Amino acid sequence: MDSLVLAQTGSEVTRPTFWRIGHLGEAIFYYLSAVAIAFFLFGVYERFATYARGTDSWFDRLDDLPGRVLGAAKIVFTNEKQFDRDLYAGVMHAFVLWGFLTLFIGTTILAIDMDVWTKGLGQDSFFVGNFYLSYSLVMDAMGLLFVVGVGMAIYRRYWVREGRLWGKHTSTEDDLFVWTLFLLGVGGYLTEGVRILGTSQFRNVSFETVSFVGWFVRDVLELAGVTPGMAEAAYPVVWWSHSLLALAFVATIPYAKPFHMISSFANVVTRDEKAGKRLPGVPDDASPEEIGHGSIEDFSWKELLDHDACTKCGRCSSVCPAKASGRPLDPRDVILDLKQYREDLDAGRTDEQPIVADGGTSVVDSETMESCMSCMACMDACPVEIEHVEQFTGMNRRLTESGQMDANVQDAMMNVFQNGNTFGEPERKRPDWADELDFEVPDAREEPVEYLWYVGDYPSFDERNRKIARSLATIFEASGVDYGILYEDEQTAGNDVRRVGEEGLYEMLVEDNATAIRDCEYDNIVCTDPHSYNTFRNEYPEFDDCDWDEDDVFHYTQVIEDLFRAGQLGLSGTELDYAVTYHDPCHLGRYNGEFEAPREIVAGTGCELSEMPRNREDSFCCGGGGGGLWMDFDEDPKPSEERLREALEDTDAGSRVEKFVVACPMCMTMYEDGRKTGGFEDDLEIVDVAELLVEAIGETERVEVSD
């Protein structure tokens, strides 16, 4: 019967879909397809039912849904996140993604023709002629990209054994996923080649050369001695093998790693553009036991979705400075530990236990969370927009509320509570840094100013950073900037207070600082410290006490950049000629996207600027964020030491670099320490952008007056 049908339709440019399968086989195929789709839909329903158990409202993340979907489509379909930091992975994933999507769309078109257009509506098939030829060419070309992409993945995983692809949660599931994709791609071409060879005995199949990969397989089979009759006999076995594997894959998508194809896109759609740089608050009526992540029920639906979206790619692990320095933190493992615990708990494979605790039985150990520097490198590197920092902060809040905070951090928090600063110094000493200047720093409490300058803790109390404050004051004075400070009414801004989990203390600081600022007349706020800049810009405006918005807050390098453009800084004849490199502070660069202002200033001083390999968004944290400045870790090497080594060995200038330029007081502290412990004291000097500039404008003596 099959041969007769082919003979009668031999003049048509098309292909038989169920050749040699028969009506019974076709019915069985449709039945199995329905079962596979039912398993798929039920699994997806169960997954999303799990997310519905999470805290927070869905609507918080679904505003402007069409815009969100379009934005997510751009991110996903351009593979821009995969290309970041890894060209090979970007090309590989682009081939797999676009190849898979094309094969899926092609299969859908074929189903529409067979089941809707032809059988359902009784119309003549459109799967003929030029449409069929175009279809075959595109499917073969994109299918080949798919196979090449999966082959690249297999090569990197098993031949190169890329380190970040292997870890605690690597399992047989990962092997099954990648090999199933490979077998699906290769199996499709084998099925096509066998069909072309087998049907060649009944009709002219020369038009099938448009399916160039399938035709190549047909030629290989023929060279191997396979006759058309043998191909005809083998075709049902080959077809069923390919079809059953495809249906099994569809059925298991919601229950295994392939679900990331759905959850990842959903995760990108529901991403928060300010995640990490703006942390969620705590409900006013929350009891101490309800603050932070103490059980799986405390996680938001988006955080549960984060867990399922993780593809185990290890990008977050590969850029984490805590992991690189030997601290017990692997961002991927934390996310997957939480996912595994939730699934085991739901399946009854484990008893309920604390999410995070100091020692004992818990999902995540307290030392792991204390290791996080809140640098957001993991989030920047993640191709599926997992929001690690918010979850880590939630666990730190639980440690804080249960009295399990690091002892050094507890001391710093007590200093803040009692004195408004992390140094424990009396509030009256906050403006002492300005005493030896040969001019009076204006008091913003007593006169209107254009820029209310928030100086910050380290420039106010730390001896090394006081020079930065004096340098910046000198620049403001020399350029005629209308500025003023809060003197002793200023308190620590609280960015890192919040990130170590002390939400209650943070809210007190917001209220006190906002009150002091509200009593002043000003146009804008300028910050010395990127950490203060971040919280004033992104978090304070969320509170009712604040009367400014994010566009009113600047880092000092942004203000100075405007001075350059306005010609208010004279550099004629005083340009410097140092060989320097610049370190992007996490809270200025990765958090807030400011990369060019500091570089423009450095270039304006006449210095020769060489970039380190990890720069701008890819910058490597100094180790001081997230409370790291106050903690003691057994690290080898320290993040600061590793960064200084990079400056001396890996820049274009290499060992010629004389000065390591920073734009953050915390970075200054960490790198001065790393310069000593790493043995770099004779190799380079750590300077702030403001210090470099004050030398370039010939005002160094006014700064040095107080030394």
C-alpha positions in Angstrom: 0.0 0.0 0.0 2.8 2.4 0.9 4.6 1.7 -2.4 1.3 2.3 -4.4 0.7 5.6 -2.6 4.2 6.8 -3.4 3.9 5.7 -7.0 0.7 7.7 -7.4 2.1 10.8 -5.7 5.6 10.5 -7.1 5.4 13.7 -9.2 4.7 15.8 -6.1 7.6 17.6 -4.4 6.9 16.5 -0.8 7.5 13.7 1.5 5.4 11.0 3.1 5.0 11.6 6.8 3.9 8.2 8.1 5.6 6.1 5.5 5.6 2.4 6.5 4.1 3.2 9.9 0.5 2.3 9.0 -2.8 3.4 10.4 -2.4 1.5 13.6 1.1 2.9 14.1 -0.2 6.4 13.4 -3.0 5.9 16.0 -0.5 4.7 18.6 1.8 7.7 17.8 -1.1 10.1 18.4 -2.0 8.4 21.6 1.5 8.5 22.9 1.7 12.2 21.9 -1.4 13.0 23.9 0.1 11.1 26.9 3.4 13.0 26.6 1.6 16.4 26.3 -0.5 15.5 29.3 2.6 14.7 31.4 4.1 17.9 30.2 1.1 20.1 31.1 0.6 18.5 34.5 4.3 18.9 35.3 4.2 22.6 34.3 1.1 23.1 36.4 2.8 21.5 39.5 5.8 23.7 39.1 3.8 26.9 38.9 1.6 25.7 41.8 4.8 25.5 43.8 5.6 29.1 43.0 2.1 30.1 44.1 3.1 29.0 47.6 5.8 31.6 47.7 5.5 35.0 49.4 4.7 38.3 47.6 2.2 39.1 44.9 2.6 38.0 41.3 1.5 41.4 40.2 4.6 43.0 41.8 6.6 41.6 38.9 4.1 41.6 36.1 3.6 45.3 35.5 3.9 46.2 31.8 3.8 42.6 30.9 4.0 43.1 27.1 7.1 45.3 27.6 8.6 42.7 29.9 8.0 39.9 27.4 9.6 41.9 24.6 12.6 42.8 26.8 13.0 39.2 27.8 12.7 38.0 24.2 15.5 40.4 23.2 17.8 39.1 26.0 17.1 35.5 25.3 17.0 35.4 21.5 20.1 37.5 21.1 22.0 35.4 23.6 23.6 38.5 24.9 24.0 37.1 28.4 25.6 34.0 27.1 28.1 36.0 25.1 29.1 38.0 28.1 32.6 36.9 29.2 32.5 33.7 27.1 32.4 33.9 23.3 32.5 30.1 22.9 29.5 29.5 25.2 27.6 32.3 23.4 28.1 30.8 20.0 27.3 27.3 21.3 24.1 28.4 23.0 23.0 30.5 20.0 23.3 27.4 17.8 21.4 25.2 20.2 18.7 27.8 20.9 18.0 28.9 17.4 18.3 25.3 16.0 16.0 23.9 18.6 13.4 26.7 18.1 13.5 26.2 14.4 13.0 22.5 14.7 10.1 23.1 17.1 8.5 25.6 14.8 9.0 23.3 11.8 7.4 20.4 13.7 4.5 22.6 14.7 4.0 23.7 11.0 3.9 20.0 10.0 1.4 19.2 12.7 -0.8 22.1 11.6 -0.7 20.9 8.0 -1.5 17.3 8.8 -3.9 17.6 11.7 -5.6 21.0 11.3 -5.4 22.0 7.7 -5.7 18.7 5.9 -7.6 16.3 8.3 -9.5 18.9 10.3 -10.5 21.4 7.5 -10.3 19.0 4.6 -8.0 21.2 2.6 -5.2 20.2 0.2 -1.8 20.0 2.0 0.4 23.1 1.7 3.4 20.9 2.5 4.3 20.6 -1.2 6.3 22.3 -3.9 8.3 25.4 -3.2 7.0 25.6 0.4 8.3 22.1 1.0 11.7 22.8 -0.6 12.1 26.0 1.5 11.0 24.2 4.6 13.5 21.4 4.0 16.4 23.7 3.4 15.8 25.8 6.5 15.1 22.8 8.7 18.3 21.1 7.5 20.5 24.2 7.9 19.2 25.1 11.4 19.1 21.5 12.5 22.8 21.3 11.6 23.5 24.3 13.7 21.6 22.6 16.6 23.8 19.5 16.2 27.0 21.5 16.0 26.0 23.5 19.1 25.2 20.4 21.1 28.5 18.9 19.9 30.3 22.0 21.1 28.7 21.5 24.5 29.7 17.9 24.6 33.3 18.8 23.6 33.6 21.4 26.3 32.0 19.2 29.0 33.7 15.9 28.4 36.9 16.7 26.4 38.0 20.1 27.7 36.2 19.4 31.0 35.5 23.1 31.6 35.8 23.5 35.4 32.7 25.6 36.0 30.5 22.9 34.4 31.3 20.4 37.1 30.5 20.7 40.8 28.5 19.4 43.8 25.2 19.2 41.9 26.5 17.6 38.7 24.6 14.5 38.1 23.4 11.9 35.6 20.6 14.2 34.7 23.1 16.6 33.1 24.5 13.8 31.0 21.1 12.5 29.9 20.1 16.0 28.9 23.0 16.8 26.6 23.1 13.4 25.1 19.4 13.3 24.5 19.6 16.5 22.6 22.5 15.2 20.5 20.6 11.9 19.8 17.5 13.9 18.8 19.5 16.0 16.4 21.5 13.2 14.8 18.4 10.8 14.9 16.4 13.3 12.9 19.1 13.3 10.1 19.4 9.5 10.2 15.6 9.2 9.9 15.7 11.6 6.9 18.6 9.9 5.2 17.0 6.4 5.5 13.7 7.8 4.2 15.3 9.4 1.2 17.2 6.3 0.3 14.3 4.0 0.9 11.8 6.0 -1.2 14.3 6.4 -4.1 13.2 3.0 -5.3 9.6 4.3 -5.9 10.1 7.8 -7.2 12.6 10.5 -8.4 14.0 12.0 -5.2 16.5 14.3 -6.8 14.6 17.3 -5.3 15.5 16.1 -1.9 19.1 17.3 -2.4 17.8 20.6 -0.9 17.9 18.6 2.4 21.6 18.7 2.1 22.4 17.0 5.4 19.8 14.3 5.0 21.1 13.7 1.4 24.6 13.5 2.8 23.4 10.8 5.3 21.7 9.0 2.4 25.0 9.0 0.4 26.9 7.7 3.4 24.4 4.9 3.9 24.6 4.0 0.2 28.4 3.9 0.4 28.2 1.7 3.4 26.3 -0.8 1.3 22.7 -0.1 2.5 20.3 -0.7 -0.4 16.9 1.1 -0.8 15.2 -2.1 0.2 17.2 -2.4 3.3 16.5 1.3 4.1 12.8 0.6 3.6 12.8 -2.3 6.0 14.8 -0.4 8.6 12.8 2.8 8.4 10.0 1.9 10.9 12.6 1.0 13.5 14.5 4.2 13.0 11.4 6.3 12.9 9.9 4.9 16.1 13.3 5.2 17.9 13.5 8.9 17.0 9.8 9.5 17.8 9.7 7.7 21.1 12.9 9.6 22.3 11.3 12.9 21.2 8.0 12.1 23.1 9.9 11.0 26.2 11.9 14.2 26.1 8.6 16.3 25.9 7.0 14.4 28.7 10.0 14.8 31.1 10.7 18.5 30.4 8.9 19.8 33.6 10.6 17.1 35.8 14.2 17.6 35.0 16.9 20.0 33.7 15.1 20.7 30.4 12.5 22.7 32.4 15.0 25.6 32.4 13.8 26.2 28.8 10.5 27.5 30.3 11.6 28.7 33.8 14.6 30.6 32.4 12.4 32.7 30.1 9.9 33.2 32.9 12.7 34.3 35.1 13.9 36.9 32.6 10.4 38.2 32.1 9.9 38.7 35.8 13.4 40.2 36.5 13.7 43.3 38.7 16.0 45.8 37.0 17.0 47.0 40.5 17.4 43.6 42.2 20.4 43.6 44.5 21.0 47.3 44.4 17.6 47.9 46.0 16.7 45.3 48.6 13.2 44.4 49.7 12.0 45.8 53.0 10.5 44.0 56.0 6.8 44.3 56.7 6.1 46.6 59.6 4.1 44.0 61.4 6.7 41.2 61.0 7.8 39.5 64.2 11.5 38.6 64.7 10.7 35.0 63.8 9.2 36.1 60.5 12.2 38.3 59.4 14.5 36.7 56.9 14.5 33.3 55.3 14.1 30.7 58.0 12.1 28.1 56.1 11.2 27.4 52.5 7.8 29.2 53.0 9.7 32.4 53.6 11.0 32.5 50.0 9.1 34.6 47.4 7.6 33.0 44.3 10.3 34.7 42.3 13.0 33.2 44.5 11.5 29.7 44.0 11.5 30.4 40.3 15.1 31.4 40.5 15.9 28.0 41.9 14.3 26.2 39.0 15.8 28.5 36.4 19.3 27.6 37.4 21.0 25.7 34.5 24.1 24.7 36.6 26.3 26.6 34.1 28.6 27.8 36.9 29.0 31.3 35.5 28.2 32.8 38.9 30.7 30.5 40.6 33.5 31.4 38.1 33.2 35.1 38.8 32.6 35.0 42.6 35.5 36.6 44.4 34.6 34.8 47.6 34.9 31.4 46.0 38.1 32.5 44.2 39.7 33.5 47.5 38.8 30.2 49.2 35.8 31.3 51.2 33.1 28.6 51.7 30.7 30.2 49.2 29.7 28.9 45.8 26.6 30.9 44.6 25.5 28.1 42.3 25.6 25.5 45.1 23.5 27.8 47.4 20.8 28.1 44.8 20.8 24.4 44.0 21.0 23.4 47.7 17.8 25.3 48.3 16.1 23.8 45.2 17.2 20.3 46.3 16.0 20.8 49.8 12.6 22.0 48.6 12.1 19.1 46.2 13.3 16.6 48.9 10.9 18.1 51.4 8.0 18.0 49.0 8.8 14.4 48.2 9.2 13.4 51.8 12.8 12.5 51.4 14.0 14.8 54.2 12.7 16.4 57.4 12.2 20.1 57.8 15.4 21.9 58.9 16.6 25.5 59.3 17.5 27.2 56.0 20.6 28.8 57.5 22.3 28.4 60.9 25.7 28.6 62.6 26.8 25.0 62.5 24.6 22.0 63.1 22.0 20.8 60.5 20.9 23.4 58.1 20.5 23.8 54.4 23.1 26.6 54.2 25.8 27.2 56.8 26.1 30.7 58.3 29.8 31.0 57.3 28.7 30.6 53.7 26.4 33.5 53.8 28.9 35.7 55.8 31.3 35.1 52.9 29.2 37.0 50.4 30.7 40.3 49.4 27.4 41.6 47.9 29.4 42.5 44.8 26.6 41.3 42.4 29.1 39.7 40.1 27.0 36.5 40.3 23.9 38.3 39.2 25.7 40.2 36.4 27.1 36.9 35.1 23.9 34.9 35.4 22.3 34.3 31.9 18.9 33.7 33.4 18.6 36.7 35.8 18.8 34.8 39.1 18.7 37.3 41.9 21.2 35.8 44.3 21.9 38.9 46.5 18.3 39.3 47.7 18.1 35.7 48.8 21.5 35.9 50.5 20.4 39.0 52.3 17.2 37.2 53.4 19.3 34.5 55.0 21.6 37.0 56.6 18.5 38.7 58.1 17.6 35.3 59.6 21.1 35.0 61.2 20.8 38.5 62.6 17.4 38.0 64.1 18.5 34.7 65.7 21.7 36.2 67.1 24.1 34.3 64.9 25.9 37.3 63.4 29.7 37.3 63.0 31.3 38.8 66.1 33.3 41.5 64.3 30.1 42.6 62.4 28.2 42.7 65.7 30.8 45.1 67.1 30.5 47.3 64.0 26.7 47.3 64.3 26.9 48.2 68.0 29.2 51.1 67.0 26.6 52.3 64.5 23.8 51.9 67.0 25.6 53.9 69.7 27.5 56.4 67.8 26.1 56.5 64.2 29.4 55.3 62.7 31.2 51.9 62.3 34.3 53.2 64.0 32.6 53.8 67.4 33.9 57.4 67.4 31.9 60.2 69.1 29.6 62.0 66.6 31.4 65.3 67.4 34.6 64.0 65.8 33.0 63.3 62.4 34.0 66.7 60.9 37.5 66.6 62.4 39.0 65.6 59.0 38.5 69.2 57.8 40.2 70.9 60.8 43.6 71.4 59.2 42.3 72.7 55.8 43.1 76.3 55.1 39.5 77.1 54.3 36.2 76.6 56.0 34.0 73.7 54.7 30.5 75.1 54.4 27.8 73.9 56.7 24.7 72.8 54.7 22.6 73.1 57.9 23.1 76.8 57.9 23.0 77.9 54.3 21.4 76.8 51.0 23.8 74.7 48.8 23.6 73.2 45.4 25.4 70.0 46.5 24.8 68.5 49.9 28.0 66.5 50.3 27.6 63.2 52.2 31.2 62.5 53.3 30.7 59.0 54.8 32.4 57.1 57.6 35.7 56.2 56.1 36.6 59.6 54.7 35.5 61.1 58.1 37.3 58.7 60.5 40.0 56.6 58.7 43.3 58.4 58.5 44.2 57.2 55.0 40.8 58.1 53.7 40.7 61.5 55.3 43.1 62.6 52.6 40.5 61.7 50.0 38.0 63.9 51.8 40.4 66.8 52.0 41.3 66.3 48.3 37.7 66.4 47.3 37.0 69.5 49.5 40.0 71.2 47.9 38.7 70.4 44.4 35.2 71.7 45.2 36.7 74.8 46.7 39.1 75.5 43.8 36.4 75.0 41.2 33.8 77.1 42.9 31.3 74.4 43.6 28.4 75.4 45.9 28.6 72.7 48.5 28.1 71.9 52.1 28.2 69.0 54.6 26.1 67.9 57.6 29.0 68.0 60.1 28.1 65.9 63.2 24.5 65.4 62.0 25.7 62.9 59.4 25.4 59.2 60.2 26.6 56.1 58.3 24.4 55.6 55.3 23.8 51.9 56.0 24.3 50.2 52.6 26.3 47.4 54.1 24.4 47.5 57.4 21.4 46.4 55.4 23.4 43.8 53.4 24.6 42.0 56.5 21.0 41.6 57.6 20.5 44.4 60.1 17.3 45.7 58.6 16.0 47.4 61.7 19.2 49.4 62.3 19.2 50.3 58.6 15.7 51.8 58.8 16.8 53.8 61.9 19.7 55.2 59.9 17.4 56.1 57.0 15.1 58.0 59.3 17.9 59.9 61.0 19.8 60.8 57.8 16.6 61.7 55.9 15.6 64.0 58.8 19.0 65.7 58.8 18.9 66.2 55.0 15.3 67.3 55.0 16.2 70.2 57.2 18.7 71.5 54.7 18.1 73.5 51.5 19.9 71.8 48.6 19.5 70.8 45.0 21.5 67.5 44.8 23.3 65.0 47.0 26.8 64.0 46.2 28.6 61.0 47.9 32.2 60.2 48.3 31.5 56.5 48.8 29.8 54.4 46.1 28.2 52.3 48.8 26.5 55.4 50.2 25.7 56.6 46.7 23.9 53.3 45.9 21.7 53.3 49.0 20.9 57.1 48.8 20.1 56.7 45.1 18.2 53.4 45.0 17.0 52.6 48.5 16.3 55.7 50.5 13.7 57.0 48.0 11.6 53.9 48.8 11.0 55.4 52.3 8.5 58.1 53.1 11.0 60.1 55.1 13.0 61.0 52.0 12.2 64.0 49.9 14.5 63.2 47.0 14.5 60.8 44.1 17.3 58.8 42.4 18.1 61.6 39.9 19.1 63.9 42.7 22.0 61.7 43.9 25.5 61.7 42.4 28.9 60.1 43.0 31.6 62.7 43.3 33.2 61.5 40.0 30.1 62.4 38.2 30.1 65.9 39.6 33.8 66.4 38.7 33.2 65.1 35.2 30.6 68.0 34.8 33.2 70.4 36.1 35.6 69.2 33.4 33.1 69.7 30.7 32.2 73.2 32.0 35.9 74.2 32.1 35.9 74.9 35.8 39.1 72.8 36.4 42.3 74.3 35.0 44.8 71.6 34.0 47.0 73.6 31.7 50.7 72.8 32.3 50.1 70.6 35.3 49.1 67.3 33.6 50.6 64.2 35.1 52.4 61.4 33.2 51.9 58.4 35.5 51.2 54.9 34.2 48.0 53.9 36.0 45.2 51.4 36.0 41.7 52.0 37.3 39.6 49.6 39.5 35.8 49.8 39.0 34.1 49.7 42.4 31.2 47.3 42.5 28.7 49.8 43.8 29.6 52.4 41.3 30.1 50.3 38.2 28.2 47.0 38.3 25.5 48.3 40.6 24.9 51.7 39.0 26.5 51.6 35.6 28.9 54.4 36.0 32.2 53.5 34.2 33.2 56.5 32.2 33.2 59.4 34.6 36.2 58.2 36.6 38.1 57.3 33.4 37.5 60.7 31.9 38.9 62.3 35.0 42.0 60.1 35.0 42.5 60.7 31.3 42.1 64.4 31.9 45.0 64.4 34.3 47.3 63.3 31.5 48.0 59.8 33.0 48.4 56.8 30.8 45.5 54.5 31.6 45.8 50.8 31.1 42.9 48.5 31.7 42.9 45.3 33.7 41.3 42.3 31.9 38.5 42.4 34.4 37.1 45.8 34.1 33.7 47.7 34.0 30.9 45.2 34.5 33.4 42.4 34.9 35.4 44.1 37.6 36.7 41.9 40.5 35.6 42.9 44.0 38.1 44.2 46.5 36.6 42.0 49.2 35.2 44.7 51.4 31.5 44.7 50.4 28.7 42.9 52.3 30.5 43.4 55.6 33.7 41.9 54.4 35.6 45.0 55.5 34.7 44.2 59.2 35.4 40.4 59.0 38.4 38.2 59.3 38.8 35.4 56.8 41.4 32.8 56.1 41.9 33.7 52.5 44.6 32.7 50.0 44.9 34.9 48.1 42.8 37.8 49.4 40.7 39.3 46.7 42.6 42.6 47.1 45.9 40.8 46.6 44.6 39.0 43.5 43.4 42.2 42.0 46.8 44.0 42.6 48.6 41.0 41.0 46.3 41.4 38.0 47.2 45.1 37.8 50.9 44.4 37.8 50.9 41.4 35.5 47.9 41.5 33.2 47.4 45.1 32.0 48.8 46.3 28.8 51.3 48.3 30.8 52.1 45.4 33.0 54.7 46.0 35.6 55.1 49.6 34.4 51.8 50.5 36.3 52.8 53.0 39.0 49.5 53.8 40.5 46.4 51.8 41.2 43.5 54.2 41.1 40.3 53.7 43.0 37.1 55.8 43.5 35.8 54.2 46.7 37.1 54.6 50.3 36.4 51.0 51.2 38.4 49.9 48.2 41.2 52.2 49.4 41.2 50.4 52.8 41.1 46.9 51.3 43.9 47.6 48.7 46.2 49.3 51.2 45.9 46.2 53.3 46.4 43.9 50.2 49.4 46.0 49.2 51.1 45.2 52.5 50.0 41.5 52.9 50.7 40.7 49.3 54.1 42.2 49.2 53.3 44.9 46.7 54.4 48.0 48.7 57.4 48.7 46.5 55.6 48.0 43.3 52.7 50.5 43.1 50.8 53.1 45.0 47.1 53.2 45.8 45.5 56.5 45.0 42.0 57.9 44.8 40.7 59.7 41.7 40.3 62.8 43.8 43.9 62.6 45.0 45.2 62.2 41.4 43.1 65.2 40.3 44.1 67.5 43.2 47.7 66.9 42.2 47.0 67.6 38.5 45.4 71.0 39.4 48.4 71.9 41.6 46.5 72.0 44.9 48.4 69.2 46.6 49.9 71.5 49.2 46.5 72.5 50.6 45.7 68.8 51.2 49.0 68.0 52.8 48.6 70.8 55.3 47.0 68.5 57.7 49.4 65.6 57.4 
